[in-house]
Amino acid sequence: MNKKWWHQSTVYQIYPRSFNDHDGDGIGDIPGIIEKLDYLAFLGIDIIWLSPVYQSPNDDNGYDISDYYEIMSDFGTMEDMDRLIEEASKRDIHIMMDLVINHTSDEHPWFIESRKSKENPYRDYYVWRESSDNGPPSDITSVFSGPAWEYDDATGEYYFHLFSKKQPDLNLHNNDVRKHLYTMMKFWLDKGVSGFRMDVIDLIGKEIDDKTLTDGPMLHDYLHEMNREVLSSQPTITVGETPSATPETAKLYTGEGRNELDMVFTFQHMSLDEIEGKGKWALKPLDLLDLKKTLSKWQTELHQKGWNSLYWNNHDQPRIVSRWGNDCEYRVESAKMLATLLHMMQGTPYVYQGEEIGMTNIVLDDIRDYRDIETINYYNEKISEGVPHEVIMKSILVKGRDNARTPFQWDSSLHGGFTTGTPWLEVNENYKKINAEDALRDKDSIFHHYKKLIQLRKEHDIIVDGKYELILEDHSEIFAYTRTSGSEKLLIIANFYGGSPELALPSEYLNADTELMISNYSDSAVHPSKLNILRPYETVVYSIRYGNHQN
């Protein structure tokens, strides 16, 4: 693939409500983000993915937009937003907005008009249907529990909402809807943002009557049109949230010359610790062999045919160090291992706020302490079914989205330095032990490990371009792979668990000239021939040089 400006970049996701509160009202805001731009620049990130800051009644924390052209008052003003773009640019940091076009808020002017009458010009901007047998038009269920149809008294019909009932789905088969959305995208690009993260973009071609939700027949036509009308006008970066994507469909989204998106978020690795077919709350232990198989498939099948996004965390996922690492005695080692394993792969890495200091899941036993609509709806649904509180909370403590949304832990002062007021969501009580101030001071911290990984990607083209190959494929504890480009090779070895497995490498690595690039123990073996037993969560990366006769 032709090298793009963002191929060596690292993206940092900011969840504004929880990042940094400037005015002391307990809610993070845009001026608070501006205050921390130097922190992000020091980390080395190139792009901020900014979760929604548009005007919103906040039913789903900003993913229910009532005005695409205004800033939510909780977060500041449009002048603040302009200043954020300007100040980020001074530090060579790009802004990637969250583009939410599958649905709006029910308080958006379009929907207010749409529900007035069946003849209203905006009626067809949304999905309305008559009842079926005195009930919902179909049995499609909402992602947030319950039916995906809401009855509206005003016209005696149902509107479709795949998420909250306050998030009616737009009808993108309407040409005027798409034109309005393209105008809005141009507005933000003209302001100086560099691209978009596209929320559930694989839903925009849905055919409700056929019950085809993802990958509808017009999906790629609409993405081609979007690219032609908006994205091709300047160098942009785009990533689509595509829960249904496979490597095969990812090539359609991201392939050279396809003129759709730059990369997509795969969900395949994120569902490996749930019981298949039963959803995210049905827990099962992660099998490392499944993870190796899944990630390797994406690495090999997209090489030179598409582009990967690399992530463990985001605002919808629990903290990775609690999920697949060890957030107790080996928190630092396991967080560094997971980071190394991911950042040495081909693709664009995404760091979610707090990941770089090893923030953990939070323990909240009372459902009244949660703010996430998905979590609350799940709890209420299961309680109504007679499931015991303790059983429900076991899943929520592991998978609840508020795990990722607790306020950022800046220092050891009250509320972790996030706010001088009362935080909108509880701060994790471990903030005195885990915070950015301490991490910056400690040169062996998780933060400085991330900083080095980000810098290595900028310095070594092999991390960007090299071919991936899994080794030790059947080992149940070790995840090891190579990256190869010409006469250069990287060897990445990670002990994924807390044991001490023996390592038996192929002989070619035992006699090669090597350099230890990065590791998560200060005294890791400088040569792979000396690495016989791996310590808990130990990870090492070696640079290996061969003669020109090797490839």
N, C-alpha and C positions, 0 to 999 in steps of 0.2 A: 504494500500500500504506500501511496505517497505520504511522506511525513508531514504531519500537521503541527500547528504551533502548540497544541495542547498535548501532544504525545509524551512529552517529558514532564508534564505538569502533574501536580497533586491537588485534588479538590478537598476543601474543608467545608463540611456542612454546618451551618449555624441555624439553630432552632431559636428564633429571636426571643420568644417568651422566657426562655431559660438561660440565655447566654450572659447578659450583664445588664443590670438595672441602673440607669443613670439618675433617674429622678426620685427614687426611693419609694415608689408605689408598689413594689413587690413583683413587678412584671418587667422582664427584660425589654430593651427598646433599641432603636436605631442609634441614638447618641451613645448608648452603652457599647454598641458594636464598634463605633468609631474610636472610642477610648482604648479598645483592645487590638486595633489594627497592627500596632507595632509588635505585639505578642505573636500575631499570626505571621507577620513578615519574618520575624526571627525564627519561627518554626520552619519557614521555607515554602509555605503553600503559595500557589499561583492563582487559584480560583476559589471564590466563596460561592457555595450553593446556599442561597438564602431561602429558607422555608417561607411560606407566604406572609407578606406584610401588608397585603391589600385590605381595604375596608371589609369588615366581616363581623357578623353578630357572634362569631366564635363558638358555634355549636360543635365544630370539629377542629378547634384550634387553628382557625384561619384557612382551612381547606374548604370552607363554605364562603364564597366571595360574593359580596353584595355590590361592590364597585371596583372594577379592575384599574380605575384611574385615580383612586384615592388611597391614602395610607391609613391603616387602622389607628385610631387615636391612641390606643394603648402603646403603640410603637413610636409615635411621633408624627411628623408632618412630611409633606412632599419635599419641603426644603431640607429636612434632615436626610431624606433619601438621596437627594441630589448631592448633598455634602458627603454622604457615604461613598457614592460612586466616584466622586472627585478625589477624596482622600485615599481610597483604595487604589485608584489609578496612579497616584503619586508614589505608591509603594509597589507598583507593577503587579497589583492584584486585580483580577477580573471579577465581575459579579455575574453569577448565573441565577436568574430568577426562577422561582417555582411556577410553572405554567399549569394551571388547573382549568381545563376546558371540557372535561367530561360532564361536569355539573357546575351549578352555581348555588348560591344561597337562595332560599325561598323568599328572601328579602331583596333580591336583585330586582330592579325595575322591570326587566323583561318578564320575570315570573309573576310579579304583581299584576302586570297587564294580562299575561297569559291565562291567569285563573279567573279573570273577570267574566269572560263569556266564550262560547265555542267559536264565535265569529271574530274574536279579537285578532288583529294582525299578528300578534305575538304568540297566538295559541300554538302554532306549529314550531315555535322555538324549543318546545319541550315535548315530552312523550305523554300523550293523554290517550286513554282508552275507556271504552264503556265496560261496565261490570259483566262478569260471566257467571250465570246462575246465581245472581244476587251476591256475588263475592268478587274478589280480585280477578282481573283479566287472565292471570296465569299464576302458577305456583312458584315463580321465581322468588328467591329469598334475598334479603339484604345481607351484605357483608357484615353489617352491624346488628344482626339478629332480626327475626321477624320477616314479614312479607316485604317485597320491594315495591309494593303499590300502596298509595295513600289515597283514601277517598276524600274528595273535596266537595263540600256541601253546595258551594256556589253554583256549580254546573252539573253536579250529579255524576261526575266521572272520576276516574282514578288517574293520578300522575305517577310516573315511574321514578324511583330513587334507589339506585343500587347501594347507596350508603345511607346516611341519616335521612329521615323524612324531611329534614330541613335542607337537604342537598338534592333538589330535583335534577334529573339528568337532562342535559341539553340534547337537542335533536340535530346532530351535525349533518344529517342528510339534507337539511335546509341550507340552501346556498347563502342566504343572507346571514345566517348564524356564522358560517365559516368566514365570510367577508368581514363581519364585525370583529371576529377573533383575530384575524390577520392584521386589521387596523390597530388593534390593541397591542399586538406583538411588536409592530413597527414603532409604536409610541415608546415602548420600553427600550428597544434597540437604539432609537434616536436619542434617548436620554443617556446612553452610554453603557448599558449592560451588554455583556458579551454573548449571551445565549440563554438557554432554558433547560431546566430539568422538567420533564413533561410527566405530570401525574397520571397514572393509569392510562397511558396513551393508547394501549392496545384495545381499549373499550370504545373508541370514538366511531368505529364502523359497525357497531352492534346492530343486529336485526332482532328487535324485541319479539315480534310475532313468531319468529322461527326459533326463539330462545337461543340465539347465537349472540353471546355477550362479547367474547374475546375474538380477535382475528376475523372480524366481519369482512364480507367480500369487498367492501369499499375502503378498507383501512389503508392499504398502501396507496391507493389513488389519492386519498386525502393527504397523506404524508408527502407524496410527490408534489401535490398542489401547494401545500404549506411551504415546502422547500423552494419551489419556483416563485411563489408570490412574496415570500418573506426572507427565508434563511439564506438564500443564495446571494442576497444583496450585499453581504459583507462577511468577513471571516467570523463565524460564530462557533460555539460549542453547544451541542445538544446531547442529552441523554434521556432515553425514554424508560419510564417505569413500566415494565412489561411482565407481569407475573406469569403469563402463559408462555413466554418465549422459550424456545429450544435453540441449540446451536444452528439448526437448519433455518429457522425463521429469523434468527439474529443476523444471518447473512443477507436476508432481504432488507432488514432495517438498516444495516451498517455497511454493506458491501461497497467497494470502490465503484463509483459510477452509478450507484443506485439512487443517489440524490434524495435520501430520506433523512436518517439520523446519523449521528457520529458513533453512538454506542447505546447499549441498553443495559438495564439492570435485570440480571437473571435472578429468579427466586429458587432455582432448583436446589442449590446448596443450603438455602435457608429453611427448607422443609424436611431436612434429613433427620431431625430429632422430633418429628411428630408421627403419629400412627397414620399410615397412608389412608387417605379418603375420609379421615375424621377431623381434619382441621388442625389449626395451630395449637389449640389447647389440649389436645390428646398427646401426652408426652411419651417419648421413648428415648433411651440413651443413643447418643450419636455413635455410629460405627465408622471408624476412621477409613476403612476400606471404601465405604460409600462416598465419603467426602473426597478421597483421592480420585476415585473413578469420575465423579461429577466434575470437579474442578479441572481435571486433566482433559476431559472431553471438550470443555469449553476452550481450554488453552490450545489444544491441537487442531480442533476443527475450525477455529476462527483465525488461525495463523495465516496472515497474508490474504485473508478473505473477509475480514471484518475486524471489529475492535471490541475488546473486553472492558467492562468496568469492574473494578476490584473493590469489594467492600465486605466488611463483617457487620458493621453497625449502621443504623440510621434512626430516625425518629420513630420508626415503626417496629424496630427490633430491640430486644433486651441487650444489655451490655455483654459484649463478647467475652470479656475476661471472667464474668460470672457464668456465662452460658457454656463455653467450651474450654475455658482455662481453669485456673484455680485462684479464686479471689481472696484466699486466706494466706497461707504460708508461702505460696509461690506466685503471688499476684504479679510481682515485677517480672519474674522470669517467664511466666506464661504469657503475659501481655506482650512482652518483647518477641517471644516465639511466634505468636499469632501474627504480629505485625510483619515480621521478617518473612514468614511463609507467604504472605499475601503480596507484599511490596516487591518481592523478587520475581513475580509473575509478569506476563505481558498484559498490558492494559493500563488504564488510568486509575490510580488508587484514590479512594474516597475515605477521608478521615472524618468521623463524626465527633462533634464537640465533646471533650472530656475523655475520648478514647486515648488521646495522646498522653494523658496523665494516669490512665488506668482506673477511671471511675467505674464503680460497680453497681449492680442492681441494688434496689432499696427494699427493705422489709417493712411493709405496711400491712397490718393485720385487719384494719377496719376499712370496709369498702367506702366509708364516708371520707376517707383521706385521699381517695383516687379522684382524678379529674378527667380521665380518658373515656370518651363516650363508648368506645368498643368494649372496654373492660367493664364498665358499669352495666351496659346492656347484657353482656355475657353473664355477669353475676346474677342479675335479676331474672334472667331466663332460666338459669340452672336452679336458683332458689325456688322458682315457681314449679319446677319439675320435681322438687323434693330432694335435690342433691345437697348433702351436708355442706355447711359453710367451710369447714376445714378442707374438704376435697376440692371445692372450687378455688379456694385461696392457694392451694398447692400449685395449680396451673398458673394463676395470676402472678404469683411471686416469681415464677420462672419466665413467663412469656409476656406479661403485661407491658403495654407500650409506655406507661409512665416510668418504667425503669430507665428509659432513655431520656426522659423529659425532666428529671429532677434538675434543679438549678446547678449551673457550673460552679465548681468549687475552686475559687480563686486563691483563698488564703485561709488561715486558721481563725480569723475573726468571726463574729456572730454571723450566722447564715452563710458561712463560707466566703464572705466578702461579695456575695452576689447582690445583696440589697441592704439598705439601711432600714427598710420597712419590713412588712410581713410577707414572705414569699408566697406566690400563688400556689405553689406545690411544695411540699416539704423538701428541705435540703437533706441529703443523705447524712446521717449522723457521723459518718467516718470522715467528714471534711477536715477535721483537725489533723488527721493522718494523711489524707490524700487531697492535695491541692496544688495548684500551679506554682505558687510562690516557692514551696519546698522543692518541687520538681525542677524548676529553673536553677535553683541553687545547687542541686545534686547532679554532678556531671555523669553519673551512672544511672540516671533516672530513665523512666519510660519515655519521657518527653525528649530527652537528648538522643535516645535510640531512634525515635521517629524522625527527628531532625536529620540524623545521619542517613537514614533510609531515603528520605526525600532528596537529600543532596546527592546520594549515590546515583539515583535515577537521572539526575541532570548531568552527571559526569561520565556515565558509562552507557554508550549506545546499546550495548549488548542487553541491558535490562529492558530497553524499549523494543529492540528489534529481534533479539535472539530467539531461536527455535526452542520450544519446551519439550522435554522428554522425562517421563516419570521413571524412576528407578526404585528398586526394592518394593515393587508393586504390591506384593502380598504380605508385607510386614504389617502387623496389626498395631504397632505402636509408633513406627517411624514414618514420617512423610518426607521423602527425598526426591529431588528432581534436578535436572540440569537445564541450563540455557546455553545455546551454542550459536556462535556467529563467526564464520571463517575459522581462524586458528585459535580463537579464544573460547573459553568455556567457563561457566559458573557452576559450582556444585553447591546446592542448598540442602542442608540436612536439618530436620527438626524432630525432636522427641516430643510427640504430641501430648504425652501424658506424664504422670508423676513418678513413673517407675525408672529403672536403670537398665534399659535393654542393651544387649550386645549389638555392635555394628559390624557388619561384614560387607565391606565395599568391594566392587569389582577391582581387579588388580591394576587396571589402567590408572586409577586415581592414587594408588599407593606409591607409585614411582614417579609421578609427574612433578614438575615445578609448580609450586602453588604459593598463593598469598592469602592470608586470612583477611577478608574484607570487613566482616562484622560478626559479632557473636553476642550472646546475652550473659555469658559468664566472663569475668575479667581474665581468667586463666585458661580459656579454651585452647585446645591443641592447635599449634600453628601449622600443622600438616595433617592431612587426613589419615596418614599411616599411624599417627599417634592417638587416633580417636577410636578406641576400642569399646568403651562403655560410655553411653550417654547419661548424663545426670538429668534429674527431673526437668522437663521442659527445655532442655538445652537445644540451642539452635546455632548453627555455624554456616557461614557462606565463604567458600574458597573461590578465588580466581585461579584458573588453570591455563597455562600456556603450552601449546603443542607446536611442533615444527609444522612447516607449510604442507608437508605431505599428509597431515591428518585433517579431517574435517568433522 
